């Protein structure tokens, strides 16, 4: 099965900074019917990069079977981590950046690696605020999902 995942962080209800994210999974089932599944992390005050990482993890962990995944994110941090092989370097150095500087969010990176290993994932950076149509979809779909009430613990796709 092929799944498209759209993610976006959003300052949900928090005037002082980030407050949640939305993730949308879009797929066509075996009968040819298009489905969209909205996931919301709900409110959690955290950093932008951590929030974007959590949005990606939620999308991948929602898949109960091996899938081909196109993942769209406006987070250059997340996309660069894979396209520039940051994670490979971190693993070789024992989760260190330079000589002794620890990598931040190691728990989340390990969850992401585990969630990703059963799928064929292609990450796409959709630069924000330049009219890129897939970025518009990220903004519209994932922001709508972030406002929703279906939290990530309640998800699953079994088609």
Secondary structure as UniProt FT lines:
FT   STRAND          2..10
FT   TURN            12..13
FT   TURN            15..16
FT   STRAND          20..28
FT   TURN            30..31
FT   STRAND          34..40
FT   HELIX           48..61
FT   STRAND          68..73
FT   HELIX           76..83
FT   TURN            84..85
FT   HELIX           86..92
FT   TURN            93..94
FT   TURN            104..105
FT   HELIX           106..116
FT   TURN            117..118
FT   STRAND          120..125
FT   TURN            128..129
FT   HELIX           133..137
FT   HELIX           138..142
FT   HELIX           143..146
FT   HELIX           152..154
//
